[in-house]
Amino acid sequence: MPASPVPPPGGTATLARHTVARIGFGTMQLPGPGVLGPPRDRDVALAVLRRAVELGVNHIDTAQFYGPDVSNELIHDALHPYADDLVLVSKVGAVRDEAGGWHPAHRPEDLRAGVEENLASLGVEQVHVVNLRLHGDDPHGASEGPGAEFDDQVAEMVALREEGKIGSIGLSTVGTEHLHRALPAGIACVQNAYSLLERSDEPLLGLCREQGVAWVPYFPLGSAFPGMAKVTEDTAVVETAERLGATPAQVGLAWLLAHEEGLLLIPGTSSLAHLEENVAAGSLELDGEAMERLDALGAPLHQGRRDRR
C-alpha cells in the first residue's frame, strides 16, 4: 500500500494562489556563519531540506544572496526535480561583498539580474513568488518612504511577472505606506520581522489581513542581531513551555500560528533535530492561560528598526 500523505504541519493557508503548509522552511541558516560561504556539513544541509519535505513542508524560502549562491544550489541538489506542490519563494534587492556585507541592489536592472540569477541557480523557468526586499539605509529603498524609485522597482517586478519569470510579487522589510502604494500591482505576501516579542508591525499585519495579503514573518523567534529579543529566552515563554511539556521555540511558533489565522511560518535551521522540533510546533495547542500570558508580552519595539535579512 502507498504511504499515507503526511499532514501539512500547522494546517494549510494560501500563498499566491497556492495551498501551502503553514509551517514552511527558511534557508538562511544553511550557508556558513554569517550566511556566507558553504555549510559546515553539506550532507547535513541536504538532509535537512529533504527531511523538511518528508515532514510535509511545501513552502521553502530562499535568496540567491544567501551564501551567496549557496542556499539555492543546496535546494536544487537536494530537491530537483521539484514536487508539483513545492512552492519556492525568493527575494531580490540585495547583494553581498566578499566580507559578507549586505548592500542594496534596488535599481530595476539589479532586480532583473537578481531574478535571472535565481532562475539559473534553482533550475526553474519561473520562481513562484519573489519578494522585493528594501533596505532602510538605501536612497532607493525605504529610508525616505515610498516614492518614484519605489514605483519603478514595483513596475519592474510587474514586468518580470508579465514575462512569466516570477509567478507573484511579495514585499519585504516595508512599511504600511509601501504596501498601500504597491497594492494596485497585486501583492501576494509581506515578509517583515515579527515575533511574540516584536509586534511593532501589527498595523501592517492588519492591513495585510484586510487586503488578503499573506503575512510571512521572518525572525519568528527573534534574532542574535542587536536590539531584537530572543523569544526562547523570555521567562514567560520558558515557563509556559515547561508547563505544557514543549520547548520554548515551539511555544513561540505556536503562538504565532494561533495569533493570526493564515499566517505562514518559515523558521530556519541547519539542524535536523531543530527542524523536527519546529515542525512539531504545528501540533502544539496553547490553552487559554498560555495565550493570555503570552499575549501580554507584546510591547512593540520602535517602528523604524529593520534588521538585515
C-alpha positions as CSV (number, residue, x, y, z in Angstrom):
1,M,0.0,0.0,0.0
2,P,1.2,3.5,-0.7
3,A,2.3,5.6,2.3
4,S,-0.4,7.8,3.8
5,P,0.2,11.5,2.9
6,V,1.8,13.5,5.7
7,P,-0.5,16.1,7.2
8,P,0.7,19.6,6.5
9,P,2.4,21.0,9.6
10,G,0.2,23.6,11.2
11,G,-2.6,23.1,8.7
12,T,-2.7,25.0,5.4
13,A,-3.2,28.5,4.1
14,T,-2.9,30.3,0.8
15,L,0.2,31.9,-0.7
16,A,-0.1,33.4,-4.1
17,R,-3.0,31.0,-5.0
18,H,-1.0,28.0,-3.8
19,T,-2.1,25.9,-0.8
20,V,0.9,25.5,1.5
21,A,1.5,24.1,4.9
22,R,1.5,26.9,7.5
23,I,4.9,25.8,8.7
24,G,7.5,26.2,5.9
25,F,11.2,26.3,5.9
26,G,13.7,29.2,5.6
27,T,17.1,28.5,4.2
28,M,19.0,31.5,5.7
29,Q,20.8,29.3,8.2
30,L,22.0,26.6,5.7
31,P,25.1,28.5,4.5
32,G,28.2,29.0,6.7
33,P,28.5,31.5,9.6
34,G,27.2,35.0,8.8
35,V,25.1,33.5,5.9
36,L,28.4,33.4,4.0
37,G,30.1,30.5,2.2
38,P,29.3,26.8,2.2
39,P,27.7,25.0,5.1
40,R,29.8,23.4,7.8
41,D,28.4,20.0,6.7
42,R,27.0,19.9,3.2
43,D,25.5,16.4,3.6
44,V,23.6,17.5,6.7
45,A,22.3,20.6,4.9
46,L,21.0,18.5,2.1
47,A,19.4,16.1,4.6
48,V,17.6,19.0,6.4
49,L,16.0,20.1,3.1
50,R,14.9,16.6,2.2
51,R,13.6,15.9,5.7
52,A,11.6,19.1,5.6
53,V,9.7,17.9,2.6
54,E,9.2,14.5,4.1
55,L,7.6,16.2,7.1
56,G,5.0,17.9,4.9
57,V,6.8,21.2,4.3
58,N,6.0,22.5,0.8
59,H,7.0,26.2,1.1
60,I,10.7,27.0,1.0
61,D,12.0,30.5,1.4
62,T,15.4,31.3,0.0
63,A,17.5,34.0,-1.6
64,Q,20.3,33.9,-4.2
65,F,22.4,36.2,-2.0
66,Y,22.3,33.6,0.9
67,G,25.9,32.4,0.7
68,P,25.8,34.0,-1.9
69,D,24.7,31.2,-4.3
70,V,24.8,28.6,-1.5
71,S,21.1,28.2,-0.5
72,N,19.7,27.9,-4.0
73,E,22.4,25.5,-5.0
74,L,21.6,23.3,-2.0
75,I,17.9,23.4,-2.8
76,H,18.5,22.4,-6.3
77,D,20.8,19.5,-5.4
78,A,18.5,18.2,-2.6
79,L,15.1,18.5,-4.2
80,H,15.3,18.9,-8.0
81,P,13.2,17.8,-9.9
82,Y,10.8,19.6,-7.6
83,A,7.5,18.1,-6.4
84,D,4.5,19.6,-8.1
85,D,3.2,21.2,-4.9
86,L,6.5,22.7,-3.7
87,V,6.4,26.5,-3.6
88,L,9.7,28.3,-3.9
89,V,9.9,31.9,-2.7
90,S,13.0,34.0,-3.2
91,K,13.9,37.7,-2.8
92,V,15.8,40.3,-4.7
93,G,17.1,43.7,-3.7
94,A,20.5,42.9,-2.1
95,V,24.0,41.8,-2.9
96,R,26.9,40.6,-0.7
97,D,30.5,41.6,-0.7
98,E,33.5,39.4,-0.1
99,A,33.5,40.2,3.6
100,G,29.8,39.2,4.0
101,G,28.4,42.8,4.0
102,W,24.8,43.3,2.8
103,H,24.3,46.0,0.2
104,P,21.2,47.3,-1.5
105,A,20.6,46.4,-5.2
106,H,17.3,48.1,-6.0
107,R,17.6,49.6,-9.4
108,P,15.3,47.9,-11.9
109,E,18.3,46.4,-13.7
110,D,19.5,45.0,-10.4
111,L,16.1,43.4,-9.7
112,R,16.0,41.8,-13.1
113,A,19.5,40.4,-12.7
114,G,18.6,39.0,-9.3
115,V,15.6,37.2,-10.7
116,E,17.7,35.8,-13.6
117,E,20.3,34.5,-11.1
118,N,17.5,32.8,-9.1
119,L,16.1,31.1,-12.1
120,A,19.5,29.8,-13.1
121,S,20.6,28.6,-9.7
122,L,17.2,27.0,-8.8
123,G,16.9,25.5,-12.3
124,V,13.4,26.7,-12.9
125,E,11.6,28.7,-15.6
126,Q,9.6,30.6,-13.0
127,V,10.0,31.3,-9.3
128,H,6.6,31.1,-7.7
129,V,7.0,34.2,-5.6
130,V,9.8,36.8,-5.5
131,N,9.9,39.4,-2.7
132,L,11.2,42.9,-3.3
133,R,13.3,43.5,-0.2
134,L,14.0,47.0,0.8
135,H,16.9,48.5,2.9
136,G,16.3,51.3,5.3
137,D,19.7,52.8,4.5
138,D,19.3,52.9,0.7
139,P,18.2,56.1,-1.1
140,H,16.4,53.8,-3.5
141,G,14.8,51.9,-0.7
142,A,12.7,52.6,2.4
143,S,14.5,55.4,4.2
144,E,12.6,58.3,2.7
145,G,9.3,56.4,2.4
146,P,7.9,55.2,-0.9
147,G,8.4,57.4,-3.9
148,A,9.2,57.4,-7.6
149,E,12.1,55.0,-7.1
150,F,9.9,52.5,-5.3
151,D,7.3,52.8,-8.1
152,D,10.0,51.9,-10.6
153,Q,11.0,48.9,-8.6
154,V,7.5,47.6,-8.4
155,A,7.0,48.3,-12.1
156,E,10.0,46.1,-12.9
157,M,8.6,43.3,-10.7
158,V,5.3,43.6,-12.6
159,A,7.2,43.3,-15.9
160,L,9.0,40.2,-14.7
161,R,5.7,38.7,-13.7
162,E,4.2,39.5,-17.0
163,E,7.1,37.9,-18.7
164,G,6.5,34.7,-16.7
165,K,9.8,34.8,-14.8
166,I,8.0,35.2,-11.5
167,G,4.6,34.0,-10.5
168,S,3.7,36.6,-7.9
169,I,5.2,39.6,-6.2
170,G,5.9,40.0,-2.5
171,L,7.4,42.8,-0.4
172,S,10.0,42.5,2.5
173,T,11.1,44.9,5.2
174,V,8.5,47.5,4.3
175,G,6.0,49.8,6.0
176,T,2.3,50.4,5.5
177,E,2.9,53.2,3.0
178,H,4.8,50.8,0.8
179,L,2.1,48.3,0.8
180,H,-0.6,50.8,0.1
181,R,1.4,52.1,-2.8
182,A,2.1,48.7,-4.2
183,L,-1.3,47.1,-3.8
184,P,-2.6,48.0,-7.3
185,A,0.2,45.9,-8.7
186,G,-1.0,42.8,-6.9
187,I,1.0,41.8,-3.8
188,A,0.9,38.2,-2.6
189,C,2.8,38.4,0.7
190,V,4.7,40.6,3.1
191,Q,7.8,39.5,5.0
192,N,8.8,41.6,7.9
193,A,10.5,40.9,11.3
194,Y,7.8,39.9,13.7
195,S,7.5,37.6,16.7
196,L,5.8,37.2,20.1
197,L,8.1,39.9,21.5
198,E,8.4,42.1,18.4
199,R,5.0,43.3,17.3
200,S,5.7,46.9,16.1
201,D,4.3,45.9,12.7
202,E,0.9,45.0,14.0
203,P,-0.7,47.8,11.9
204,L,0.9,46.4,8.8
205,L,-0.3,42.9,9.7
206,G,-3.8,44.3,10.0
207,L,-3.6,45.9,6.5
208,C,-2.4,42.6,5.1
209,R,-5.3,40.8,6.7
210,E,-7.7,43.4,5.3
211,Q,-6.3,43.1,1.8
212,G,-5.9,39.3,1.7
213,V,-2.1,39.5,1.6
214,A,-0.2,36.7,3.3
215,W,1.9,37.6,6.3
216,V,5.2,35.7,6.5
217,P,7.2,36.8,9.5
218,Y,11.0,36.4,9.5
219,F,12.9,36.1,12.7
220,P,9.8,34.5,14.3
221,L,11.9,33.6,17.4
222,G,13.9,36.8,17.5
223,S,17.5,37.1,16.4
224,A,21.1,37.5,17.5
225,F,21.1,40.9,15.9
226,P,21.4,43.8,18.4
227,G,18.1,45.1,19.8
228,M,16.0,42.1,19.0
229,A,14.9,39.9,21.9
230,K,15.1,36.2,21.7
231,V,11.7,34.6,22.3
232,T,13.2,31.4,23.6
233,E,14.9,33.3,26.5
234,D,11.8,35.0,27.8
235,T,10.8,33.8,31.2
236,A,7.1,33.6,30.4
237,V,7.8,31.6,27.3
238,V,10.2,29.2,29.2
239,E,7.7,28.7,32.0
240,T,4.8,28.1,29.6
241,A,6.9,25.6,27.7
242,E,7.7,23.7,30.9
243,R,4.0,23.6,31.9
244,L,2.9,22.3,28.5
245,G,5.7,19.8,28.0
246,A,7.0,21.7,25.0
247,T,10.2,23.7,24.1
248,P,10.3,27.5,24.2
249,A,10.8,27.5,20.4
250,Q,7.6,25.5,19.9
251,V,5.7,27.9,22.2
252,G,6.9,30.9,20.3
253,L,6.0,29.4,16.9
254,A,2.6,28.0,18.2
255,W,1.7,31.5,19.5
256,L,2.2,33.0,16.0
257,L,0.0,30.3,14.4
258,A,-2.7,31.0,17.0
259,H,-2.4,34.8,16.9
260,E,-3.1,35.2,13.2
261,E,-5.2,32.9,11.1
262,G,-3.4,32.3,7.7
263,L,0.0,33.4,8.9
264,L,2.8,31.4,7.3
265,L,6.0,30.5,9.2
266,I,9.4,30.0,7.7
267,P,11.6,29.1,10.7
268,G,15.1,28.1,9.6
269,T,17.7,25.8,11.0
270,S,20.8,23.8,9.9
271,S,19.9,21.0,12.4
272,L,17.7,18.0,11.8
273,A,16.6,17.9,15.4
274,H,15.6,21.6,15.4
275,L,13.8,21.1,12.1
276,E,11.7,18.3,13.7
277,E,11.1,20.5,16.8
278,N,9.9,23.4,14.7
279,V,7.6,21.3,12.6
280,A,6.1,19.7,15.7
281,A,5.1,23.2,16.9
282,G,2.2,22.9,14.4
283,S,0.6,20.3,16.7
284,L,1.0,22.3,19.9
285,E,-2.2,23.7,21.3
286,L,-1.8,26.7,23.6
287,D,-4.5,26.8,26.2
288,G,-6.3,30.0,27.5
289,E,-3.8,30.5,30.3
290,A,-0.9,30.4,27.9
291,M,-2.4,32.7,25.3
292,E,-3.4,35.3,28.0
293,R,0.1,35.3,29.4
294,L,1.9,35.4,26.1
295,D,-0.5,38.0,24.5
296,A,0.6,40.3,27.3
297,L,4.2,40.2,26.3
298,G,4.0,42.2,23.1
299,A,5.4,45.5,23.9
300,P,6.3,46.9,20.5
301,L,9.8,47.9,19.7
302,H,10.3,51.1,17.8
303,Q,8.7,51.0,14.4
304,G,11.7,52.1,12.3
305,R,14.0,49.2,13.2
306,R,14.8,46.8,10.3
307,D,17.3,44.1,10.7
308,R,19.2,42.8,7.6
309,R,17.9,39.6,6.2
